[in-house]
């Protein structure tokens, strides 16, 4: 999994990059088919924003979060993406189960 971190009106320091990598690296625990993640960190006056696009097999997931603190925004973003990845995995597994179940006709 490749994580690309960029900044808009903010310098992406090594500590920020490492924090994002650690937080979003846990997404692989839930779903193995993540190809790459694009993260953008944005500063607009007093609001710190974090946006991410996760490219997985079968879909592209997007989430954003904002806070007064960039680290809190990254935490919120990671939680949102965590829920989306779990939901996507369950959706895929549900489709696979539906396709594998054979329907037996009712005998009368």
Residue, then its C-alpha position, 0 to 999 in steps of 0.5 A: x500500500x502506497x500513501x501519498x501525503x501532500x499539503x495545501x498552505x502547509x508544509x508537510x513535516x516528517x512528523x506529520x507524514x509519519x503520523x498519517x502513515x501510522x494512522x492510515x496504515x491500520x486500514x490494512x488490518x481490515x482489508x488487504x486490497x488497498x492499492x494506494x491512499x492520497x492524503x491532502x492536508x489543508x490549512x484555511x485560517x483557523x481550520x485544519x483539514x485532512x482529506x483522503x482518497x482510498x483506492x481499493x479493488x472495486x471502489x474509491x473511498x473518500x473522507x474528510x475531517x476538520x478541526x482546530x488541530x491537524x492531528x485531531x483532524x487526521x484522527x477523525x479522518x482515519x476513523x471515518x476511513x476505517x468505517x468505510x473500509x469495513x463497510x466496503x469489505x462487508x458489502x463485497x463479502x455479502x455479494x460473494x455469499x449471495x453468488x455462492x448460495x444455490x437456491x433449492x426449488x420448493x417441492x410441493 
